[in-house]
Amino acid sequence: MMSAVIRITFIILLVASINFVYAQEQIPQVTVKSLEGQSIQFNEVMIPGQITIVSFWATWCAPCKKS
């Protein structure tokens, strides 16, 4: 049992470190639609030095819409 926990922990740390190494410093220039139907570019809402959480979901996904 303990070895399974160690393996899972190792895999999580490995994936996190790979993600950290290859992460982009800036989000690419992307235009998306807001809930109101307006076109928005990420660079318009991103504030340098602040953390921004972006959540993508589908309109047909009931649990996604609920969250």
C-alpha positions as CSV (number, residue, x, y, z in Angstrom):
1,M,0.0,0.0,0.0
2,M,2.8,2.4,0.9
3,S,4.6,1.8,-2.3
4,A,1.5,2.7,-4.3
5,V,1.3,6.0,-2.4
6,I,5.0,6.7,-3.1
7,R,4.5,5.9,-6.8
8,I,1.5,8.2,-7.1
9,T,3.3,10.9,-5.3
10,F,6.3,10.5,-7.6
11,I,4.1,10.7,-10.7
12,I,2.4,13.8,-9.5
13,L,5.7,15.5,-8.7
14,L,7.1,14.5,-12.1
15,V,4.1,15.8,-14.0
16,A,4.1,19.0,-12.0
17,S,7.8,19.6,-12.6
18,I,7.5,18.9,-16.4
19,N,4.6,21.3,-16.4
20,F,6.7,24.0,-14.6
21,V,9.6,23.6,-17.0
22,Y,7.5,23.9,-20.2
23,A,5.0,26.4,-19.0
24,Q,4.6,29.6,-21.0
25,E,5.3,32.9,-19.4
26,Q,2.5,34.5,-21.3
27,I,-0.9,33.3,-22.5
28,P,-1.1,33.3,-26.3
29,Q,-3.2,36.0,-28.0
30,V,-6.6,34.4,-28.0
31,T,-10.1,35.8,-28.5
32,V,-13.0,34.1,-26.8
33,K,-16.7,35.0,-26.4
34,S,-18.1,36.1,-23.0
35,L,-21.4,34.9,-21.6
36,E,-22.9,38.1,-23.1
37,G,-21.6,37.2,-26.5
38,Q,-18.8,39.8,-26.6
39,S,-15.4,39.0,-28.1
40,I,-12.7,39.4,-25.5
41,Q,-8.9,39.0,-25.9
42,F,-7.0,37.6,-22.9
43,N,-4.6,40.4,-22.9
44,E,-7.5,42.8,-22.2
45,V,-8.4,41.1,-18.9
46,M,-4.9,39.9,-17.7
47,I,-3.2,42.2,-15.2
48,P,0.6,41.8,-15.0
49,G,1.8,40.5,-11.6
50,Q,-1.7,39.2,-10.6
51,I,-3.0,35.7,-10.7
52,T,-5.9,35.2,-13.1
53,I,-8.0,32.1,-13.1
54,V,-9.6,31.1,-16.4
55,S,-12.3,28.5,-16.5
56,F,-13.4,26.9,-19.8
57,W,-16.6,25.0,-20.0
58,A,-19.2,23.9,-22.5
59,T,-22.8,25.3,-22.5
60,W,-24.1,21.7,-22.7
61,C,-22.3,20.6,-19.5
62,A,-24.7,20.9,-16.6
63,P,-22.0,20.4,-13.8
64,C,-19.7,22.9,-15.6
65,K,-22.5,25.5,-15.7
66,K,-23.3,24.9,-12.1
67,S,-19.7,25.5,-10.9
